[in-house]
Amino acid sequence: MRVVRDTSGRVSVDGSGKLSGRGAYLCLEDTCWERGLRGSYLEKRLLLSAPLSSDDRDRLRREGQAVILSRAGGEGVSP
Protein backbone atom coordinates (compact mmCIF):
# COMPACT_ATOMS: atom_id res chain seq x y z
CA MET A 1 0.00 0.00 0.00
CA ARG A 2 1.23 3.47 -0.84
CA VAL A 3 1.69 6.27 1.67
CA VAL A 4 2.11 9.67 0.04
CA ARG A 5 3.34 13.17 0.94
CA ASP A 6 1.46 15.72 -1.11
CA THR A 7 2.74 19.13 -2.21
CA SER A 8 1.45 20.75 0.99
CA GLY A 9 3.47 18.28 3.09
CA ARG A 10 0.49 16.28 4.38
CA VAL A 11 1.10 12.53 4.63
CA SER A 12 -1.77 10.14 3.98
CA VAL A 13 -2.56 6.63 2.83
CA ASP A 14 -3.14 6.45 -0.92
CA GLY A 15 -5.63 3.62 -1.33
CA SER A 16 -5.89 4.20 -5.08
CA GLY A 17 -2.12 4.37 -5.64
CA LYS A 18 -2.71 7.33 -7.96
CA LEU A 19 -2.37 10.41 -5.77
CA SER A 20 0.24 12.91 -6.80
CA GLY A 21 3.26 13.30 -4.53
CA ARG A 22 6.26 11.51 -3.08
CA GLY A 23 5.34 7.92 -2.18
CA ALA A 24 6.54 5.09 0.04
CA TYR A 25 5.19 1.56 0.08
CA LEU A 26 4.20 -0.77 2.90
CA CYS A 27 2.93 -4.31 2.50
CA LEU A 28 -0.51 -5.21 3.85
CA GLU A 29 0.81 -7.25 6.79
CA ASP A 30 0.78 -6.10 10.42
CA THR A 31 4.55 -6.35 10.78
CA CYS A 32 5.19 -4.14 7.75
CA TRP A 33 2.88 -1.43 9.06
CA GLU A 34 4.35 -1.53 12.55
CA ARG A 35 7.91 -1.30 11.20
CA GLY A 36 6.94 1.45 8.77
CA LEU A 37 5.17 3.53 11.38
CA ARG A 38 7.91 3.37 14.00
CA GLY A 39 11.34 4.80 13.56
CA SER A 40 12.20 6.93 10.56
CA TYR A 41 11.27 4.70 7.60
CA LEU A 42 8.51 6.98 6.28
CA GLU A 43 10.38 10.18 7.10
CA LYS A 44 13.34 9.00 4.99
CA ARG A 45 11.30 7.63 2.08
CA LEU A 46 8.98 10.64 1.92
CA LEU A 47 11.84 13.13 2.43
CA LEU A 48 10.09 14.76 5.40
CA SER A 49 11.87 17.64 7.12
CA ALA A 50 10.43 16.76 10.55
CA PRO A 51 9.43 13.48 12.23
CA LEU A 52 5.81 12.38 12.05
CA SER A 53 3.92 13.09 15.26
CA SER A 54 2.31 10.28 17.22
CA ASP A 55 -1.07 11.68 16.11
CA ASP A 56 0.01 11.45 12.46
CA ARG A 57 1.19 7.87 12.97
CA ASP A 58 -2.12 6.93 14.61
CA ARG A 59 -4.06 8.57 11.79
CA LEU A 60 -2.02 6.71 9.14
CA ARG A 61 -2.59 3.44 11.00
CA ARG A 62 -6.37 4.06 10.97
CA GLU A 63 -6.37 5.12 7.30
CA GLY A 64 -4.35 2.04 6.36
CA GLN A 65 -6.66 -0.24 8.28
CA ALA A 66 -9.70 1.26 6.54
CA VAL A 67 -8.17 0.67 3.10
CA ILE A 68 -7.13 -2.87 3.99
CA LEU A 69 -10.62 -3.65 5.30
CA SER A 70 -12.23 -2.24 2.16
CA ARG A 71 -9.96 -4.37 -0.03
CA ALA A 72 -10.69 -7.47 2.04
CA GLY A 73 -14.43 -6.91 1.76
CA GLY A 74 -14.79 -5.98 5.43
CA GLU A 75 -13.15 -9.15 6.74
CA GLY A 76 -11.18 -8.89 9.97
CA VAL A 77 -7.83 -7.97 8.43
CA SER A 78 -5.84 -5.33 10.31
CA PRO A 79 -2.65 -3.44 9.42
PyMOL Python script that loads the backbone (N, CA, C, O; Angstrom):
from pymol import cmd

cmd.read_pdbstr("""\
ATOM      1  N   MET A   1       0.839  -1.163   0.000  1.00  0.00           N
ATOM      2  CA  MET A   1       0.000   0.000   0.000  1.00  0.00           C
ATOM      3  C   MET A   1       0.890   1.234   0.000  1.00  0.00           C
ATOM      4  O   MET A   1       1.959   1.253   0.611  1.00  0.00           O
ATOM      5  N   ARG A   2       0.434   2.244  -0.686  1.00  0.00           N
ATOM      6  CA  ARG A   2       1.226   3.470  -0.838  1.00  0.00           C
ATOM      7  C   ARG A   2       0.831   4.494   0.221  1.00  0.00           C
ATOM      8  O   ARG A   2      -0.348   4.700   0.509  1.00  0.00           O
ATOM      9  N   VAL A   3       1.848   5.124   0.787  1.00  0.00           N
ATOM     10  CA  VAL A   3       1.691   6.271   1.671  1.00  0.00           C
ATOM     11  C   VAL A   3       2.324   7.431   0.915  1.00  0.00           C
ATOM     12  O   VAL A   3       3.411   7.289   0.356  1.00  0.00           O
ATOM     13  N   VAL A   4       1.655   8.571   0.895  1.00  0.00           N
ATOM     14  CA  VAL A   4       2.109   9.671   0.039  1.00  0.00           C
ATOM     15  C   VAL A   4       2.217  10.983   0.822  1.00  0.00           C
ATOM     16  O   VAL A   4       1.423  11.254   1.723  1.00  0.00           O
ATOM     17  N   ARG A   5       3.221  11.793   0.453  1.00  0.00           N
ATOM     18  CA  ARG A   5       3.338  13.167   0.940  1.00  0.00           C
ATOM     19  C   ARG A   5       2.950  14.069  -0.209  1.00  0.00           C
ATOM     20  O   ARG A   5       3.597  14.061  -1.257  1.00  0.00           O
ATOM     21  N   ASP A   6       1.899  14.848  -0.021  1.00  0.00           N
ATOM     22  CA  ASP A   6       1.457  15.724  -1.107  1.00  0.00           C
ATOM     23  C   ASP A   6       2.272  17.019  -1.115  1.00  0.00           C
ATOM     24  O   ASP A   6       3.164  17.205  -0.287  1.00  0.00           O
ATOM     25  N   THR A   7       1.962  17.895  -2.042  1.00  0.00           N
ATOM     26  CA  THR A   7       2.737  19.127  -2.213  1.00  0.00           C
ATOM     27  C   THR A   7       2.636  20.067  -1.013  1.00  0.00           C
ATOM     28  O   THR A   7       3.505  20.916  -0.815  1.00  0.00           O
ATOM     29  N   SER A   8       1.579  19.919  -0.211  1.00  0.00           N
ATOM     30  CA  SER A   8       1.448  20.751   0.990  1.00  0.00           C
ATOM     31  C   SER A   8       2.189  20.154   2.182  1.00  0.00           C
ATOM     32  O   SER A   8       2.280  20.784   3.236  1.00  0.00           O
ATOM     33  N   GLY A   9       2.722  18.932   2.020  1.00  0.00           N
ATOM     34  CA  GLY A   9       3.465  18.277   3.090  1.00  0.00           C
ATOM     35  C   GLY A   9       2.656  17.310   3.920  1.00  0.00           C
ATOM     36  O   GLY A   9       3.193  16.664   4.820  1.00  0.00           O
ATOM     37  N   ARG A  10       1.349  17.199   3.626  1.00  0.00           N
ATOM     38  CA  ARG A  10       0.491  16.279   4.376  1.00  0.00           C
ATOM     39  C   ARG A  10       0.769  14.852   3.929  1.00  0.00           C
ATOM     40  O   ARG A  10       0.897  14.575   2.737  1.00  0.00           O
ATOM     41  N   VAL A  11       0.860  13.951   4.900  1.00  0.00           N
ATOM     42  CA  VAL A  11       1.102  12.534   4.632  1.00  0.00           C
ATOM     43  C   VAL A  11      -0.202  11.775   4.838  1.00  0.00           C
ATOM     44  O   VAL A  11      -0.879  11.952   5.851  1.00  0.00           O
ATOM     45  N   SER A  12      -0.549  10.924   3.868  1.00  0.00           N
ATOM     46  CA  SER A  12      -1.767  10.140   3.975  1.00  0.00           C
ATOM     47  C   SER A  12      -1.608   8.813   3.244  1.00  0.00           C
ATOM     48  O   SER A  12      -0.675   8.620   2.464  1.00  0.00           O
ATOM     49  N   VAL A  13      -2.539   7.907   3.515  1.00  0.00           N
ATOM     50  CA  VAL A  13      -2.561   6.628   2.830  1.00  0.00           C
ATOM     51  C   VAL A  13      -3.245   6.830   1.483  1.00  0.00           C
ATOM     52  O   VAL A  13      -4.312   7.437   1.403  1.00  0.00           O
ATOM     53  N   ASP A  14      -2.628   6.320   0.436  1.00  0.00           N
ATOM     54  CA  ASP A  14      -3.143   6.447  -0.923  1.00  0.00           C
ATOM     55  C   ASP A  14      -3.733   5.105  -1.343  1.00  0.00           C
ATOM     56  O   ASP A  14      -3.047   4.286  -1.956  1.00  0.00           O
ATOM     57  N   GLY A  15      -4.982   4.883  -1.021  1.00  0.00           N
ATOM     58  CA  GLY A  15      -5.630   3.617  -1.332  1.00  0.00           C
ATOM     59  C   GLY A  15      -5.728   3.334  -2.815  1.00  0.00           C
ATOM     60  O   GLY A  15      -5.763   2.173  -3.225  1.00  0.00           O
ATOM     61  N   SER A  16      -5.771   4.380  -3.625  1.00  0.00           N
ATOM     62  CA  SER A  16      -5.886   4.202  -5.076  1.00  0.00           C
ATOM     63  C   SER A  16      -4.523   3.985  -5.726  1.00  0.00           C
ATOM     64  O   SER A  16      -4.436   3.407  -6.809  1.00  0.00           O
ATOM     65  N   GLY A  17      -3.460   4.447  -5.067  1.00  0.00           N
ATOM     66  CA  GLY A  17      -2.125   4.371  -5.643  1.00  0.00           C
ATOM     67  C   GLY A  17      -1.894   5.387  -6.744  1.00  0.00           C
ATOM     68  O   GLY A  17      -0.923   5.279  -7.493  1.00  0.00           O
ATOM     69  N   LYS A  18      -2.786   6.385  -6.854  1.00  0.00           N
ATOM     70  CA  LYS A  18      -2.712   7.335  -7.956  1.00  0.00           C
ATOM     71  C   LYS A  18      -2.566   8.789  -7.522  1.00  0.00           C
ATOM     72  O   LYS A  18      -2.513   9.685  -8.365  1.00  0.00           O
ATOM     73  N   LEU A  19      -2.501   9.031  -6.220  1.00  0.00           N
ATOM     74  CA  LEU A  19      -2.374  10.411  -5.774  1.00  0.00           C
ATOM     75  C   LEU A  19      -1.014  10.966  -6.163  1.00  0.00           C
ATOM     76  O   LEU A  19      -0.022  10.239  -6.215  1.00  0.00           O
ATOM     77  N   SER A  20      -0.984  12.237  -6.430  1.00  0.00           N
ATOM     78  CA  SER A  20       0.245  12.914  -6.803  1.00  0.00           C
ATOM     79  C   SER A  20       1.070  13.187  -5.547  1.00  0.00           C
ATOM     80  O   SER A  20       0.519  13.549  -4.507  1.00  0.00           O
ATOM     81  N   GLY A  21       2.375  13.017  -5.642  1.00  0.00           N
ATOM     82  CA  GLY A  21       3.263  13.299  -4.527  1.00  0.00           C
ATOM     83  C   GLY A  21       4.314  12.229  -4.360  1.00  0.00           C
ATOM     84  O   GLY A  21       4.343  11.241  -5.093  1.00  0.00           O
ATOM     85  N   ARG A  22       5.174  12.440  -3.387  1.00  0.00           N
ATOM     86  CA  ARG A  22       6.259  11.508  -3.075  1.00  0.00           C
ATOM     87  C   ARG A  22       5.684  10.323  -2.319  1.00  0.00           C
ATOM     88  O   ARG A  22       5.001  10.512  -1.313  1.00  0.00           O
ATOM     89  N   GLY A  23       5.946   9.098  -2.784  1.00  0.00           N
ATOM     90  CA  GLY A  23       5.345   7.923  -2.180  1.00  0.00           C
ATOM     91  C   GLY A  23       6.325   6.971  -1.535  1.00  0.00           C
ATOM     92  O   GLY A  23       7.507   6.942  -1.878  1.00  0.00           O
ATOM     93  N   ALA A  24       5.817   6.192  -0.594  1.00  0.00           N
ATOM     94  CA  ALA A  24       6.535   5.091   0.040  1.00  0.00           C
ATOM     95  C   ALA A  24       5.546   3.930   0.120  1.00  0.00           C
ATOM     96  O   ALA A  24       4.335   4.139   0.197  1.00  0.00           O
ATOM     97  N   TYR A  25       6.064   2.726   0.100  1.00  0.00           N
ATOM     98  CA  TYR A  25       5.193   1.559   0.075  1.00  0.00           C
ATOM     99  C   TYR A  25       5.362   0.688   1.302  1.00  0.00           C
ATOM    100  O   TYR A  25       6.476   0.471   1.780  1.00  0.00           O
ATOM    101  N   LEU A  26       4.227   0.187   1.811  1.00  0.00           N
ATOM    102  CA  LEU A  26       4.205  -0.768   2.904  1.00  0.00           C
ATOM    103  C   LEU A  26       3.344  -1.951   2.461  1.00  0.00           C
ATOM    104  O   LEU A  26       2.328  -1.770   1.790  1.00  0.00           O
ATOM    105  N   CYS A  27       3.754  -3.158   2.838  1.00  0.00           N
ATOM    106  CA  CYS A  27       2.927  -4.312   2.499  1.00  0.00           C
ATOM    107  C   CYS A  27       1.677  -4.307   3.388  1.00  0.00           C
ATOM    108  O   CYS A  27       1.564  -3.486   4.299  1.00  0.00           O
ATOM    109  N   LEU A  28       0.765  -5.203   3.128  1.00  0.00           N
ATOM    110  CA  LEU A  28      -0.508  -5.206   3.847  1.00  0.00           C
ATOM    111  C   LEU A  28      -0.468  -6.009   5.144  1.00  0.00           C
ATOM    112  O   LEU A  28      -1.513  -6.226   5.758  1.00  0.00           O
ATOM    113  N   GLU A  29       0.696  -6.449   5.571  1.00  0.00           N
ATOM    114  CA  GLU A  29       0.812  -7.250   6.788  1.00  0.00           C
ATOM    115  C   GLU A  29       1.068  -6.374   8.007  1.00  0.00           C
ATOM    116  O   GLU A  29       1.662  -5.302   7.899  1.00  0.00           O
ATOM    117  N   ASP A  30       0.613  -6.841   9.168  1.00  0.00           N
ATOM    118  CA  ASP A  30       0.779  -6.096  10.424  1.00  0.00           C
ATOM    119  C   ASP A  30       2.217  -5.691  10.670  1.00  0.00           C
ATOM    120  O   ASP A  30       2.491  -4.547  11.031  1.00  0.00           O
ATOM    121  N   THR A  31       3.141  -6.627  10.476  1.00  0.00           N
ATOM    122  CA  THR A  31       4.552  -6.351  10.782  1.00  0.00           C
ATOM    123  C   THR A  31       5.114  -5.245   9.902  1.00  0.00           C
ATOM    124  O   THR A  31       5.906  -4.429  10.373  1.00  0.00           O
ATOM    125  N   CYS A  32       4.724  -5.204   8.646  1.00  0.00           N
ATOM    126  CA  CYS A  32       5.187  -4.135   7.746  1.00  0.00           C
ATOM    127  C   CYS A  32       4.708  -2.776   8.236  1.00  0.00           C
ATOM    128  O   CYS A  32       5.478  -1.817   8.285  1.00  0.00           O
ATOM    129  N   TRP A  33       3.434  -2.699   8.599  1.00  0.00           N
ATOM    130  CA  TRP A  33       2.877  -1.434   9.064  1.00  0.00           C
ATOM    131  C   TRP A  33       3.533  -0.983  10.356  1.00  0.00           C
ATOM    132  O   TRP A  33       3.862   0.193  10.512  1.00  0.00           O
ATOM    133  N   GLU A  34       3.726  -1.910  11.280  1.00  0.00           N
ATOM    134  CA  GLU A  34       4.353  -1.531  12.547  1.00  0.00           C
ATOM    135  C   GLU A  34       5.782  -1.052  12.341  1.00  0.00           C
ATOM    136  O   GLU A  34       6.192  -0.060  12.944  1.00  0.00           O
ATOM    137  N   ARG A  35       6.546  -1.741  11.497  1.00  0.00           N
ATOM    138  CA  ARG A  35       7.913  -1.303  11.198  1.00  0.00           C
ATOM    139  C   ARG A  35       7.908   0.040  10.483  1.00  0.00           C
ATOM    140  O   ARG A  35       8.720   0.914  10.789  1.00  0.00           O
ATOM    141  N   GLY A  36       6.998   0.207   9.534  1.00  0.00           N
ATOM    142  CA  GLY A  36       6.944   1.448   8.769  1.00  0.00           C
ATOM    143  C   GLY A  36       6.530   2.650   9.587  1.00  0.00           C
ATOM    144  O   GLY A  36       6.970   3.769   9.321  1.00  0.00           O
ATOM    145  N   LEU A  37       5.683   2.426  10.588  1.00  0.00           N
ATOM    146  CA  LEU A  37       5.168   3.535  11.383  1.00  0.00           C
ATOM    147  C   LEU A  37       6.034   3.861  12.597  1.00  0.00           C
ATOM    148  O   LEU A  37       5.826   4.890  13.240  1.00  0.00           O
ATOM    149  N   ARG A  38       6.991   3.012  12.917  1.00  0.00           N
ATOM    150  CA  ARG A  38       7.909   3.371  14.004  1.00  0.00           C
ATOM    151  C   ARG A  38       9.255   3.718  13.383  1.00  0.00           C
ATOM    152  O   ARG A  38       9.545   3.338  12.248  1.00  0.00           O
ATOM    153  N   GLY A  39      10.042   4.415  14.110  1.00  0.00           N
ATOM    154  CA  GLY A  39      11.341   4.797  13.560  1.00  0.00           C
ATOM    155  C   GLY A  39      11.200   5.848  12.481  1.00  0.00           C
ATOM    156  O   GLY A  39      10.258   6.641  12.485  1.00  0.00           O
ATOM    157  N   SER A  40      12.153   5.847  11.551  1.00  0.00           N
ATOM    158  CA  SER A  40      12.203   6.928  10.565  1.00  0.00           C
ATOM    159  C   SER A  40      12.010   6.441   9.129  1.00  0.00           C
ATOM    160  O   SER A  40      12.365   7.153   8.189  1.00  0.00           O
ATOM    161  N   TYR A  41      11.455   5.245   8.944  1.00  0.00           N
ATOM    162  CA  TYR A  41      11.274   4.703   7.600  1.00  0.00           C
ATOM    163  C   TYR A  41      10.509   5.679   6.699  1.00  0.00           C
ATOM    164  O   TYR A  41      10.998   6.049   5.632  1.00  0.00           O
ATOM    165  N   LEU A  42       9.319   6.092   7.124  1.00  0.00           N
ATOM    166  CA  LEU A  42       8.508   6.980   6.284  1.00  0.00           C
ATOM    167  C   LEU A  42       9.151   8.355   6.126  1.00  0.00           C
ATOM    168  O   LEU A  42       9.108   8.939   5.043  1.00  0.00           O
ATOM    169  N   GLU A  43       9.742   8.871   7.189  1.00  0.00           N
ATOM    170  CA  GLU A  43      10.385  10.181   7.096  1.00  0.00           C
ATOM    171  C   GLU A  43      11.471  10.169   6.019  1.00  0.00           C
ATOM    172  O   GLU A  43      11.584  11.111   5.234  1.00  0.00           O
ATOM    173  N   LYS A  44      12.270   9.096   5.986  1.00  0.00           N
ATOM    174  CA  LYS A  44      13.344   9.001   4.992  1.00  0.00           C
ATOM    175  C   LYS A  44      12.790   8.817   3.588  1.00  0.00           C
ATOM    176  O   LYS A  44      13.232   9.494   2.661  1.00  0.00           O
ATOM    177  N   ARG A  45      11.835   7.920   3.413  1.00  0.00           N
ATOM    178  CA  ARG A  45      11.302   7.631   2.084  1.00  0.00           C
ATOM    179  C   ARG A  45      10.510   8.794   1.503  1.00  0.00           C
ATOM    180  O   ARG A  45      10.528   9.030   0.296  1.00  0.00           O
ATOM    181  N   LEU A  46       9.808   9.525   2.387  1.00  0.00           N
ATOM    182  CA  LEU A  46       8.977  10.641   1.921  1.00  0.00           C
ATOM    183  C   LEU A  46       9.727  11.971   1.953  1.00  0.00           C
ATOM    184  O   LEU A  46       9.160  13.013   1.625  1.00  0.00           O
ATOM    185  N   LEU A  47      10.999  11.937   2.348  1.00  0.00           N
ATOM    186  CA  LEU A  47      11.838  13.135   2.431  1.00  0.00           C
ATOM    187  C   LEU A  47      11.186  14.215   3.295  1.00  0.00           C
ATOM    188  O   LEU A  47      11.108  15.378   2.898  1.00  0.00           O
ATOM    189  N   LEU A  48      10.722  13.818   4.478  1.00  0.00           N
ATOM    190  CA  LEU A  48      10.089  14.755   5.402  1.00  0.00           C
ATOM    191  C   LEU A  48      11.157  15.536   6.153  1.00  0.00           C
ATOM    192  O   LEU A  48      12.205  14.988   6.495  1.00  0.00           O
ATOM    193  N   SER A  49      10.897  16.800   6.409  1.00  0.00           N
ATOM    194  CA  SER A  49      11.865  17.642   7.116  1.00  0.00           C
ATOM    195  C   SER A  49      11.752  17.496   8.629  1.00  0.00           C
ATOM    196  O   SER A  49      12.669  17.879   9.356  1.00  0.00           O
ATOM    197  N   ALA A  50      10.637  16.946   9.112  1.00  0.00           N
ATOM    198  CA  ALA A  50      10.426  16.757  10.549  1.00  0.00           C
ATOM    199  C   ALA A  50       9.798  15.377  10.773  1.00  0.00           C
ATOM    200  O   ALA A  50       9.111  14.855   9.895  1.00  0.00           O
ATOM    201  N   PRO A  51      10.035  14.795  11.938  1.00  0.00           N
ATOM    202  CA  PRO A  51       9.435  13.484  12.230  1.00  0.00           C
ATOM    203  C   PRO A  51       7.908  13.566  12.267  1.00  0.00           C
ATOM    204  O   PRO A  51       7.338  14.604  12.601  1.00  0.00           O
ATOM    205  N   LEU A  52       7.264  12.462  11.921  1.00  0.00           N
ATOM    206  CA  LEU A  52       5.810  12.378  12.048  1.00  0.00           C
ATOM    207  C   LEU A  52       5.448  12.395  13.527  1.00  0.00           C
ATOM    208  O   LEU A  52       6.141  11.791  14.345  1.00  0.00           O
ATOM    209  N   SER A  53       4.384  13.075  13.866  1.00  0.00           N
ATOM    210  CA  SER A  53       3.924  13.091  15.257  1.00  0.00           C
ATOM    211  C   SER A  53       3.219  11.773  15.573  1.00  0.00           C
ATOM    212  O   SER A  53       2.858  11.023  14.666  1.00  0.00           O
ATOM    213  N   SER A  54       3.030  11.501  16.839  1.00  0.00           N
ATOM    214  CA  SER A  54       2.310  10.278  17.219  1.00  0.00           C
ATOM    215  C   SER A  54       0.868  10.341  16.713  1.00  0.00           C
ATOM    216  O   SER A  54       0.291   9.308  16.375  1.00  0.00           O
ATOM    217  N   ASP A  55       0.283  11.532  16.659  1.00  0.00           N
ATOM    218  CA  ASP A  55      -1.069  11.677  16.107  1.00  0.00           C
ATOM    219  C   ASP A  55      -1.092  11.328  14.622  1.00  0.00           C
ATOM    220  O   ASP A  55      -2.014  10.662  14.151  1.00  0.00           O
ATOM    221  N   ASP A  56      -0.075  11.779  13.887  1.00  0.00           N
ATOM    222  CA  ASP A  56       0.006  11.449  12.460  1.00  0.00           C
ATOM    223  C   ASP A  56       0.156   9.939  12.262  1.00  0.00           C
ATOM    224  O   ASP A  56      -0.480   9.357  11.384  1.00  0.00           O
ATOM    225  N   ARG A  57       0.992   9.316  13.077  1.00  0.00           N
ATOM    226  CA  ARG A  57       1.191   7.870  12.972  1.00  0.00           C
ATOM    227  C   ARG A  57      -0.104   7.118  13.266  1.00  0.00           C
ATOM    228  O   ARG A  57      -0.437   6.155  12.576  1.00  0.00           O
ATOM    229  N   ASP A  58      -0.832   7.558  14.289  1.00  0.00           N
ATOM    230  CA  ASP A  58      -2.122   6.929  14.613  1.00  0.00           C
ATOM    231  C   ASP A  58      -3.118   7.103  13.477  1.00  0.00           C
ATOM    232  O   ASP A  58      -3.847   6.174  13.129  1.00  0.00           O
ATOM    233  N   ARG A  59      -3.143   8.302  12.902  1.00  0.00           N
ATOM    234  CA  ARG A  59      -4.063   8.567  11.785  1.00  0.00           C
ATOM    235  C   ARG A  59      -3.714   7.681  10.585  1.00  0.00           C
ATOM    236  O   ARG A  59      -4.607   7.108   9.962  1.00  0.00           O
ATOM    237  N   LEU A  60      -2.434   7.567  10.260  1.00  0.00           N
ATOM    238  CA  LEU A  60      -2.017   6.710   9.143  1.00  0.00           C
ATOM    239  C   LEU A  60      -2.384   5.255   9.402  1.00  0.00           C
ATOM    240  O   LEU A  60      -2.815   4.546   8.492  1.00  0.00           O
ATOM    241  N   ARG A  61      -2.213   4.810  10.647  1.00  0.00           N
ATOM    242  CA  ARG A  61      -2.586   3.437  11.005  1.00  0.00           C
ATOM    243  C   ARG A  61      -4.083   3.215  10.760  1.00  0.00           C
ATOM    244  O   ARG A  61      -4.477   2.190  10.204  1.00  0.00           O
ATOM    245  N   ARG A  62      -4.913   4.176  11.178  1.00  0.00           N
ATOM    246  CA  ARG A  62      -6.369   4.059  10.970  1.00  0.00           C
ATOM    247  C   ARG A  62      -6.723   4.102   9.478  1.00  0.00           C
ATOM    248  O   ARG A  62      -7.542   3.312   9.008  1.00  0.00           O
ATOM    249  N   GLU A  63      -6.100   5.029   8.736  1.00  0.00           N
ATOM    250  CA  GLU A  63      -6.365   5.121   7.295  1.00  0.00           C
ATOM    251  C   GLU A  63      -5.963   3.829   6.594  1.00  0.00           C
ATOM    252  O   GLU A  63      -6.690   3.333   5.734  1.00  0.00           O
ATOM    253  N   GLY A  64      -4.812   3.289   6.960  1.00  0.00           N
ATOM    254  CA  GLY A  64      -4.349   2.039   6.359  1.00  0.00           C
ATOM    255  C   GLY A  64      -5.287   0.897   6.660  1.00  0.00           C
ATOM    256  O   GLY A  64      -5.602   0.094   5.781  1.00  0.00           O
ATOM    257  N   GLN A  65      -5.737   0.818   7.906  1.00  0.00           N
ATOM    258  CA  GLN A  65      -6.659  -0.244   8.284  1.00  0.00           C
ATOM    259  C   GLN A  65      -7.963  -0.135   7.499  1.00  0.00           C
ATOM    260  O   GLN A  65      -8.514  -1.152   7.077  1.00  0.00           O
ATOM    261  N   ALA A  66      -8.461   1.073   7.300  1.00  0.00           N
ATOM    262  CA  ALA A  66      -9.699   1.259   6.538  1.00  0.00           C
ATOM    263  C   ALA A  66      -9.529   0.789   5.098  1.00  0.00           C
ATOM    264  O   ALA A  66     -10.423   0.141   4.554  1.00  0.00           O
ATOM    265  N   VAL A  67      -8.403   1.104   4.475  1.00  0.00           N
ATOM    266  CA  VAL A  67      -8.167   0.675   3.097  1.00  0.00           C
ATOM    267  C   VAL A  67      -8.033  -0.839   3.032  1.00  0.00           C
ATOM    268  O   VAL A  67      -8.588  -1.474   2.135  1.00  0.00           O
ATOM    269  N   ILE A  68      -7.303  -1.419   3.975  1.00  0.00           N
ATOM    270  CA  ILE A  68      -7.133  -2.874   3.990  1.00  0.00           C
ATOM    271  C   ILE A  68      -8.477  -3.566   4.171  1.00  0.00           C
ATOM    272  O   ILE A  68      -8.766  -4.548   3.487  1.00  0.00           O
ATOM    273  N   LEU A  69      -9.296  -3.062   5.083  1.00  0.00           N
ATOM    274  CA  LEU A  69     -10.619  -3.652   5.299  1.00  0.00           C
ATOM    275  C   LEU A  69     -11.492  -3.535   4.059  1.00  0.00           C
ATOM    276  O   LEU A  69     -12.233  -4.462   3.733  1.00  0.00           O
ATOM    277  N   SER A  70     -11.411  -2.405   3.367  1.00  0.00           N
ATOM    278  CA  SER A  70     -12.233  -2.244   2.165  1.00  0.00           C
ATOM    279  C   SER A  70     -11.778  -3.200   1.067  1.00  0.00           C
ATOM    280  O   SER A  70     -12.603  -3.720   0.316  1.00  0.00           O
ATOM    281  N   ARG A  71     -10.480  -3.433   0.970  1.00  0.00           N
ATOM    282  CA  ARG A  71      -9.957  -4.374  -0.032  1.00  0.00           C
ATOM    283  C   ARG A  71     -10.300  -5.807   0.305  1.00  0.00           C
ATOM    284  O   ARG A  71     -10.478  -6.638  -0.586  1.00  0.00           O
ATOM    285  N   ALA A  72     -10.395  -6.101   1.605  1.00  0.00           N
ATOM    286  CA  ALA A  72     -10.691  -7.465   2.040  1.00  0.00           C
ATOM    287  C   ALA A  72     -12.190  -7.715   2.126  1.00  0.00           C
ATOM    288  O   ALA A  72     -12.617  -8.779   2.574  1.00  0.00           O
ATOM    289  N   GLY A  73     -12.981  -6.756   1.707  1.00  0.00           N
ATOM    290  CA  GLY A  73     -14.431  -6.910   1.761  1.00  0.00           C
ATOM    291  C   GLY A  73     -14.988  -6.857   3.157  1.00  0.00           C
ATOM    292  O   GLY A  73     -16.032  -7.448   3.432  1.00  0.00           O
ATOM    293  N   GLY A  74     -14.294  -6.139   4.071  1.00  0.00           N
ATOM    294  CA  GLY A  74     -14.789  -5.979   5.429  1.00  0.00           C
ATOM    295  C   GLY A  74     -14.394  -7.099   6.349  1.00  0.00           C
ATOM    296  O   GLY A  74     -14.813  -7.109   7.507  1.00  0.00           O
ATOM    297  N   GLU A  75     -13.598  -8.055   5.880  1.00  0.00           N
ATOM    298  CA  GLU A  75     -13.153  -9.149   6.741  1.00  0.00           C
ATOM    299  C   GLU A  75     -12.256  -8.580   7.834  1.00  0.00           C
ATOM    300  O   GLU A  75     -11.862  -7.415   7.763  1.00  0.00           O
ATOM    301  N   GLY A  76     -11.940  -9.348   8.802  1.00  0.00           N
ATOM    302  CA  GLY A  76     -11.183  -8.892   9.965  1.00  0.00           C
ATOM    303  C   GLY A  76      -9.697  -8.763   9.757  1.00  0.00           C
ATOM    304  O   GLY A  76      -8.933  -9.215  10.610  1.00  0.00           O
ATOM    305  N   VAL A  77      -9.251  -8.181   8.688  1.00  0.00           N
ATOM    306  CA  VAL A  77      -7.833  -7.966   8.433  1.00  0.00           C
ATOM    307  C   VAL A  77      -7.436  -6.645   9.056  1.00  0.00           C
ATOM    308  O   VAL A  77      -8.168  -5.663   8.933  1.00  0.00           O
ATOM    309  N   SER A  78      -6.293  -6.600   9.722  1.00  0.00           N
ATOM    310  CA  SER A  78      -5.845  -5.335  10.305  1.00  0.00           C
ATOM    311  C   SER A  78      -4.409  -5.066   9.903  1.00  0.00           C
ATOM    312  O   SER A  78      -3.643  -6.003   9.676  1.00  0.00           O
ATOM    313  N   PRO A  79      -4.026  -3.772   9.811  1.00  0.00           N
ATOM    314  CA  PRO A  79      -2.646  -3.440   9.418  1.00  0.00           C
ATOM    315  C   PRO A  79      -1.678  -3.691  10.545  1.00  0.00           C
ATOM    316  O   PRO A  79      -0.478  -3.466  10.390  1.00  0.00           O
TER     317      PRO A  79
END
""", "prot")
cmd.dss("prot")
cmd.show_as("cartoon", "prot")
cmd.util.cbc("prot")
cmd.orient("prot")
